[in-house]
């Protein structure tokens, strides 16, 4: 029986990219013997101590942070129920395990909460990889989710994304009619074709790439990632059809990788549709509602869309509305963090975001109120404020900046900035403030300190830049003295 083209699983491109990131050197192939599962804790179902002869297994590797993994859960449950007499479905959580301690309690409890909340909606065996991620490494997993079909002889006969695995494949496996060679051949052709399309687009011929992706879609209409590729090709080339396609995808109710598309929806193209981006953000929020930390991250991403939507148009009221929307979301996030004991530190981050964007919202209409807010921020010594960027905001007041306040912000930027270049830049801005105030002695001292610090960094570009700044200041100071 011939395998349907739409079920061929594409993982080649993903693996080739991610191997460079993780650097693992063990990638299994079809025909290899399935390694033993080394599990830290079994959470549900029958534990698998070894792959038994004459039994078929569907082994999925998944990660909590992966949206596509969560989308696979109901599909895996359907397959597990349909083939409960012939195939054991097992999901192994890995990718986030603690590599320092023998047991990552928070991680284990997180997965346990997920399994408990899913209940009968997660009707298959679930385990957690050991803390060294031994199983993940033995199986050579680079992308999530990745699934393996292990046949009755303990050999791997299929590798791919479980979201694309249909029951027809498993029926063929159960009846010993699955054609591994044909599957590999079709999969290689698919991967090669897709690789060529992406190379063509990279060379600048996006219309030819578009025709190519359309031909793949015609051959594999059920492959959701192809529509995502098409959208990105259109968006990267500022083709307004990108938004038409994205709207169609949203209306189709298919399981796309919405987390990946969320940022691309408004960052890739010159013609973003923020309304569509916000719809995607809401889908992601709904998909991760079971986990507080994931929901916090998804809400924060939605707040960022409002900020992008409001900036750059020159409309002050629109900008203020966007900031207000973002702040309202961050207030909700702050409440979520405060109600969850393990997110207390993250709560501080959002408190600081609220402060900083409140300043941005009011500074153009009420400078006195804005200064009062900065004074409160300085008093509270907020840890996650980006004082480096706030310093620019304080110095760019429409009227006369409060230089004494700016000096305090500069000191905080110098203390808290994590990058040496930012520290030096903050010191230089502090010297500039002294010079503007007319305190030339302190300005000269500070400029010299910047030069000395830059020399310690051994960065020639920084040394050259700040030596030049010192020389320019001295030259200006001498001119002022002569004019007197």
URWO-V409981 format. One record per backbone hydrogen bond with DSSP energy under -0.5 kcal/mol. NH is the residue of the N-H (numbers start at 1). CO is the residue of the C=O. E is the energy in kcal/mol with one decimal. If there is no record, write none. Layout:
# URWO-V409981
nh,co,e
NH,CO,E
NH,CO,E
This chain:
# URWO-V409981
nh,co,e
7,4,-1.6
8,5,-1.7
11,9,-0.6
15,11,-2.7
16,12,-2.5
17,13,-1.7
18,14,-2.7
19,15,-2.3
20,17,-0.8
21,17,-0.5
21,18,-0.6
22,18,-2.5
23,19,-2.2
28,26,-0.5
28,139,-0.9
31,156,-3.3
32,29,-2.1
34,154,-2.7
38,36,-0.6
39,37,-0.8
40,128,-3.0
41,128,-1.0
43,126,-2.8
44,126,-1.5
47,45,-0.5
49,47,-0.7
52,50,-0.8
54,152,-2.2
55,52,-1.2
56,86,-1.0
57,150,-2.3
58,88,-2.4
59,57,-0.6
59,148,-2.9
60,58,-0.6
60,90,-3.2
61,146,-3.3
62,60,-0.5
62,92,-2.7
66,63,-1.2
67,65,-0.6
69,66,-0.6
70,66,-1.4
71,67,-1.9
72,68,-1.1
73,69,-0.7
73,70,-0.8
75,71,-0.6
76,72,-2.8
77,73,-2.2
78,74,-2.1
79,75,-2.2
80,76,-2.8
81,77,-2.4
82,78,-2.4
83,79,-2.2
84,81,-0.9
86,83,-1.0
87,83,-3.2
88,56,-2.3
89,87,-0.6
90,58,-2.8
91,125,-2.8
92,60,-3.4
93,91,-0.6
93,127,-2.8
94,62,-2.5
105,103,-1.1
108,104,-2.5
109,105,-2.8
110,106,-1.9
111,107,-2.1
112,108,-2.5
113,109,-2.3
114,110,-1.8
115,111,-2.7
116,112,-2.5
117,113,-2.5
118,114,-2.4
119,115,-1.8
121,118,-2.6
122,119,-1.6
124,122,-1.5
125,89,-2.0
126,44,-2.2
127,91,-2.5
128,41,-2.0
129,93,-2.7
130,38,-1.3
133,130,-2.6
137,133,-2.0
138,134,-2.5
139,135,-2.3
140,136,-0.6
140,137,-0.6
141,136,-2.1
145,61,-0.6
146,61,-1.8
147,160,-3.7
148,59,-2.6
149,158,-2.1
150,57,-2.8
150,148,-0.6
151,149,-0.5
151,155,-3.0
154,151,-2.0
156,32,-3.0
157,149,-2.7
158,149,-0.8
160,147,-2.2
162,160,-0.5
164,161,-2.0
165,162,-1.3
166,164,-0.6
169,166,-1.1
170,166,-1.1
171,167,-2.5
172,168,-1.9
173,169,-2.2
174,170,-2.9
175,171,-1.9
176,173,-1.3
177,172,-3.2
178,172,-1.0
180,178,-1.0
183,179,-2.0
184,180,-2.5
185,181,-2.4
186,182,-2.6
187,183,-2.4
188,184,-2.5
189,185,-2.0
190,186,-2.2
191,187,-2.4
192,188,-2.5
193,189,-2.4
194,190,-2.4
195,191,-2.6
196,192,-2.1
197,193,-1.9
198,194,-2.2
199,195,-2.0
200,196,-2.3
201,197,-2.1
202,198,-2.0
203,199,-1.5
204,201,-1.6
205,200,-1.7
206,204,-1.2
209,205,-1.8
210,206,-2.3
211,207,-1.9
212,208,-2.2
213,209,-2.5
214,210,-2.1
215,211,-1.9
216,212,-1.8
217,213,-2.3
218,214,-2.1
219,215,-1.5
220,216,-2.9
223,220,-1.9
224,222,-1.2
226,223,-1.4
227,223,-0.6
227,224,-0.7
228,224,-1.3
229,225,-2.4
230,226,-2.4
231,227,-2.4
232,228,-2.2
233,229,-2.4
234,230,-2.4
235,231,-3.1
236,232,-2.8
237,233,-1.0
238,235,-2.0
239,234,-2.9
240,238,-0.6
242,239,-2.4
243,240,-0.8
244,240,-0.8
245,241,-2.5
246,242,-2.5
247,243,-2.3
248,244,-2.0
249,245,-2.6
250,246,-2.3
251,247,-2.2
252,248,-1.2
253,249,-0.6
253,250,-0.8
254,249,-0.7
256,254,-1.5
258,256,-2.0
261,257,-1.8
262,258,-1.8
263,259,-0.7
264,260,-1.0
265,261,-2.2
266,263,-1.3
267,263,-1.6
268,264,-1.4
273,265,-0.8
274,272,-0.7
277,273,-1.9
278,274,-2.5
279,275,-1.7
280,276,-2.3
281,277,-2.3
282,278,-2.0
283,279,-1.8
284,280,-2.4
285,281,-2.3
286,282,-2.3
287,283,-2.4
288,284,-1.6
289,286,-1.1
291,288,-2.0
295,291,-2.2
296,292,-2.6
297,293,-2.0
298,294,-2.1
299,295,-2.7
300,296,-2.2
301,297,-1.9
302,298,-1.6
303,299,-2.2
304,300,-1.9
305,301,-1.3
306,302,-1.6
307,303,-1.6
308,304,-2.5
309,305,-2.6
310,306,-1.6
311,307,-1.5
313,310,-0.5
316,314,-0.8
319,315,-2.3
320,316,-2.4
321,317,-2.2
322,318,-2.2
323,319,-2.3
324,320,-2.5
325,321,-2.4
326,322,-2.2
327,323,-2.8
328,324,-2.4
329,325,-1.9
330,326,-2.6
331,327,-2.2
332,328,-1.6
333,329,-2.4
334,330,-2.7
335,331,-1.9
336,332,-1.9
337,333,-2.7
338,334,-2.6
339,335,-1.6
340,337,-1.2
341,339,-0.6
343,340,-2.0
344,341,-0.8
347,343,-1.6
348,344,-1.1
349,345,-1.0
350,346,-1.4
351,347,-2.0
352,348,-2.1
353,349,-1.7
354,350,-2.2
355,351,-2.0
356,352,-2.8
357,353,-2.4
358,354,-1.9
359,355,-2.0
360,356,-1.7
361,357,-1.8
362,358,-1.9
363,359,-2.1
365,362,-1.3
366,362,-2.8
370,366,-2.0
371,367,-2.6
372,368,-1.9
373,369,-1.9
374,370,-2.1
375,371,-2.3
376,372,-1.8
377,373,-2.2
378,374,-2.5
379,375,-2.0
380,376,-2.3
381,377,-1.1
382,377,-1.2
385,382,-0.5
387,385,-1.6
389,386,-0.6
390,386,-2.1
391,387,-2.2
392,388,-0.9
393,389,-1.7
394,390,-2.6
395,391,-2.1
396,392,-1.0
396,393,-0.5
397,394,-0.8
403,401,-1.2
406,402,-2.3
407,403,-2.2
408,404,-1.3
409,405,-2.1
410,406,-2.6
411,407,-2.0
412,408,-1.8
413,409,-2.4
414,410,-2.5
415,411,-2.0
416,412,-2.5
417,413,-2.1
422,419,-0.6
423,419,-1.9
424,420,-2.6
425,421,-2.0
426,422,-2.2
427,423,-2.2
428,424,-2.4
429,425,-2.2
430,426,-1.9
431,427,-2.2
432,428,-2.3
433,429,-2.1
434,430,-2.2
435,431,-2.3
436,432,-2.5
437,433,-2.3
438,434,-0.9
438,435,-0.6
439,434,-2.1
440,438,-1.7
443,439,-2.0
444,440,-2.7
445,441,-2.2
446,442,-2.5
447,443,-2.8
448,444,-2.3
449,445,-1.9
450,446,-2.1
451,447,-2.0
452,448,-2.4
453,449,-2.6
454,450,-2.5
455,451,-2.1
456,452,-1.5
457,453,-1.2
458,454,-0.8
458,455,-0.6
459,454,-0.8
460,458,-0.8
463,459,-2.6
464,460,-2.5
465,461,-2.2
466,462,-2.4
467,463,-2.1
468,464,-1.9
469,465,-1.7
470,466,-2.0
471,467,-2.4
472,468,-2.5
473,469,-2.1
474,470,-2.5
475,471,-2.5
476,472,-2.3
477,473,-2.7
478,474,-2.6
479,475,-2.0
480,476,-2.1
481,477,-2.1
482,478,-2.3
483,479,-2.2
484,480,-1.1
